[in-house]
Amino acid sequence: MKDTTRVNHPPVVELAADNRSVVPPIYQSVKFEFDSLDETERFFRGERPGFFYTRASNPTTRQLELLLAQLQGREDCLVCASGVGAISQTLLALTKQGDHIVCFIETYNPTRYLIRRLLARFGVTHTMLSIEDTAAVEKALAAQKTRLVMFESPTNPVTKIADIAALTRMAKSAGALTVMDNTFAGFHQHGEFEVDLYLHSLTKYASGAGDVMGGAVIGRTELIRGMRTDWGTLGGTLDPHAAYLILRGLKTYFVRYQAQCASSQRLAELLAAHPAVARVHYPGLPTHPQHELAKSQMKQFGTIVSFDLKGGAEAGARFAGALKLFALTASLGSTESLVVAPSMMGGRDLTQEQLRTSAVTEGTVRLSIGLEDIDDLMEDVNQALAASTPTP
Ligand SMILES: *Cc1c(COP(=O)(O)O)cnc(C)c1O
């Protein structure tokens, strides 16, 4: 064998069946082969398990899918290259021309775009309501045959809480699927409800490090199987190396989530007691209008703390600019703390009335709480609050 050939067929290092690596290897390979054409054909006929092409499946991404399904308490999962990819591929796989979607004003901006603009081009219609108005949901479901109800809880950025039991009950009796973006609550929450499909951005809490993107849909076998071919063909494949980084991040998911929630509660209490703050949005505060509902649905209240400054947009800008430990950027759920200033909030696609319903004001600031020492975070927030009010 010449060396030009050898570099393309390097020596194979096989492990004995009784000798394993403790951390599973990354299957950084696009292609897989069987020993014979007969076995390859049996695989194509579905007569044997295996892997063939990474866009369809890969052992490393499959390991991530099986773990996420177990964490969310469902049978199966598909992952892809981003959270938005998971939302778009799920909505495309579930809908056809003429279908109707019930969705909400209090929804991640790209999800609103997908439903209101992109799916509308393919003849999918929608009714957009407030997540707090369950009576309107009942009415919409009665008025029109509906394919699915798409919602989140807690919502972005002001942490409104969806009444999941009510939504799933109404959707089920109307013959509609429920699709829940569960990114804010995490993989360990809301699994006991009769939600048909859970969506997650793996970019957030899964890796925690903020260095990799991914998305997932989780649900029962029949629904996931029905979407598998569409997902493979839409082609937003998660790279095996990214899947490995997410699997690695998940090892510390529970301790991170718990510690970040504890800090979030402390900071929410600090903000609620401060004279510059008009209102704090954190489901863990007894003053949150849906605190009882949140308590009945959630074990932990998440790491997003939003609040309205009395001084409006200018105070928000001064506050965000004065913070030293919070990066001024999008995303959430990472180990470093982040801040979104009022002028960075989306919602330009909403009418004035919808904006009022959203409860996002021109002084609304969103914090994502990381793993820094809580005393350092409190000191930083305190000095930024002081800087947000101009000295008379
Ligand atoms: C970030 C986020 C997404 C999108 O995830 P990406 O991985 O950034 O594409 C979807 N839904 C919610 C609630 C999010 O916070």
The ligand as a MOL file (V3000), in Angstrom:
LIG
                    3D

  0  0  0     0  0            999 V3000
M  V30 BEGIN CTAB
M  V30 COUNTS 15 15 0 0 0
M  V30 BEGIN ATOM
M  V30 1 C -33.2540 30.8960 21.9440 0
M  V30 2 C -34.6180 30.3930 21.8340 0
M  V30 3 C -35.0310 29.7330 20.6780 0
M  V30 4 C -34.1450 29.5740 19.4580 0
M  V30 5 O -33.0080 28.8340 19.6750 0
M  V30 6 P -31.6770 28.9890 18.7990 0
M  V30 7 O -30.8850 27.8260 19.2620 0
M  V30 8 O -31.0910 30.3230 19.1140 0
M  V30 9 O -32.0550 28.8860 17.3500 0
M  V30 10 C -36.3310 29.2630 20.6360 0
M  V30 11 N -37.1870 29.4430 21.6530 0
M  V30 12 C -36.8260 30.0850 22.7810 0
M  V30 13 C -37.8280 30.2300 23.8840 0
M  V30 14 C -35.5400 30.5790 22.9150 0
M  V30 15 O -35.1830 31.2260 24.0320 0
M  V30 END ATOM
M  V30 BEGIN BOND
M  V30 1 1 1 2
M  V30 2 1 2 3
M  V30 3 2 2 14
M  V30 4 1 3 4
M  V30 5 2 3 10
M  V30 6 1 4 5
M  V30 7 1 5 6
M  V30 8 2 6 7
M  V30 9 1 6 8
M  V30 10 1 6 9
M  V30 11 1 10 11
M  V30 12 2 11 12
M  V30 13 1 12 13
M  V30 14 1 12 14
M  V30 15 1 14 15
M  V30 END BOND
M  V30 END CTAB
M  END
